[in-house]
Amino acid sequence: REHLEALDAGADEVVAPGVSDAELFARLRVQIRRWAHEQRTRPVKGLPGFLGPEALLVEIERALTLAHRGRALSVMVFDAELPPLLRGRGRLEADAAVAALGARLKTVFRQSDVVASLGAGRFGVLLHDLARADAERLMQTHLESFNVGGPLSDGLQVLVRGGLATFPEVQGGAKVLLEAAGRALRTP
């Protein structure tokens, strides 16, 4: 009965007391192989080293809980215009530009902010405790830096657009806020 309850509660494996070391290690190897297979076959969403879109939505929902208690919340979306770079220099250079933009975004925001890859050269940034006016100034500063301040990396110049949505100006859940920021994309 305890084994069934453990499995029903979400356990992947139940081992009875007194199991031999050899069997225990064999069961561990099976679990490790299963995990490694899942990692190899799982589709990649976003850019390695960054949170993906689903994780960003979870973080925004958490931040909205605090925002409903009087805290400010801003969401930015940055989008690299890849088609001209793809036509002119190819996929490798476009990928390098996306990686460079992601790296720059990670360095220009606070540690408490959340930077996530949304795929296809698009990034989302959750800014805790940042009111709309401050977020607009920050957005403008970063867009100027990305677009006027020189190439992102190794001579790769790509136009970066940005969009902003803030709570409480935009009401709704995390998805509504992120979509509003995406709709607001603009150049400097």
N, C-alpha and C positions, 0 to 999 in steps of 0.2 A: 504494500500500500504506500509506503514512504517513497519507493522508487517511482511509482506512478504519479504521486503528488509532485515530486521534484521535476519530472518530465513535463507534467502539465503546467508547472510554474515557469517553464522556459529553459530548463537544463538541457544541454545537448547530449550529455552523457552522465550516467550514474554508475559509480564504482562501489561495489560492496566492500565492507571492511575485510581485511585479510587477503586482499588481492596481491599476487606476487609482484615484485618489482619489475620483472620481465613483461608481464601483461600490462602493468601501468604504463611503462615506457612505450609499449606497442600502441596502446590507445592514444597516448600523447602524439606519437608520430602520425597516426591517422588524422587526428585533429589538425596538426600542423600542415599536412599535405592538403587537406580539404581547404584550410584557410588560404594557403598559397595558390591553389587552383582558383579560388574565388577572386583573389587579388589580380591574377593574370588575366582572367576572362571578364572582369568587371569593366564596363565601358567607362572611359575617362570623361569626367564632366568638369570642365574648367581647366585650369592650368596647375600642373603639379606644384606643390608648396603653398597653394592658396586654398582657402575655403571655397566650396562650390556654391551654386545658387541656393540649394536647399538649406545648407548650413547658414547662409546669410539670412534667409527668411526666418530661421529659428532665432538668430541673434537679434533681428529687428523686432520680433514678437516679444522677446525678453525686455528689450529696451522700451517698447511701447508700454509695458506694464509699469515701468518707472515713470515714463512720460505722462501717463494718466494721473500720476501723483504730483504733477507740477514740474517735471523735469523737461528740458528741451531735447529735441531729437531731430537730426538731419540725415538724409540719405542722398548721396551723390552717385551718379553713374557717369563713367568716363568711357568713351567709345573711340577706338583708333580707326580711322578711315583707311581700311586695308586695300580696297580694289586698285587704287593707283599704284601702290607699292607692289601688289601681286602682278599687275600687268608689266610694270617696268623692271622689277628685279626678281620676282619669283617667290615661291612659298617659303624657302628657308629664310630669306630676308624679312618677310612678313612675320614669321614666327619669332625671329630675333627682335623685331620691333615690339611685338606684343610682350615678350619676356622683359624687355628693357622698360616698357611702360609699367608693367607690374612691379618691377624692382623699384622704380622711382616712386610709385604710389606707396609702397611699403615704407620707404624712408621719409616721405614728406608728411606723413600723418602721425599722430600720437600713438603710443603703444596701446592705449585704451580703445582706440578706434579699430574697426574691423574692415579689412580689405579682402574682397573676394573676387574670384574670377567668375564671370558670367558666361564665358565662352565667346568665340569669334571676335576677339579683340576688345571685349567689353568687360569692365570692372565695376563693381559696386563697393561703396564705402559707407559704413555706418559711423556717424559721428555722434558720440554721446555728449549731452549737455552743451550743444552749440545751437544758438538761436539763428533764425533765418538771416538777419542782417550780417552776422559774422560769417555764416556759411556762404553767403553770396560773395563776400569779399574774398574768402578763402578759395572758392571755386574760380573766381576771376584771376587770382594770383597764380593758381596752378595751371590754368589754361594758357595764360601768357607764358609761363615758364616752359610748358610743353611745346607750344607752337611758335613762340618768338625766341625763346632762349637757346635755340640751336637743336641739333639732332638728338634723338633719344639715346642713340648708341652707335658708335662706329659709322658715322655719316648717314644713319638711317633717319630720314626726315619723314614724319607721318603726321597728318592733321589729327588732332585729338579734340573731340567735342565733349561737352559736359552738360549734365542735367542735375537739377536739385529739387528735392521735395522735403518739406519739413512738417513736423507735427507740432502744434495742433492745426496748422493751416490745411493740411491734407488729412482728412478723417478716414478711418478704415483700418484694416489690418496691415500686416507686413507686405503682403503682395500688392495691395493698393498703393502703398507708399513707394515701393520699388518701381512699379509700373509708372507712377506719376513722374518719378525722376527720369525714367527712360523716355517718356514722352516729351520731357522738357529739354532734351539734348540741344545744345547750341554751341557755336564757336565763339571765341573771345571777341 
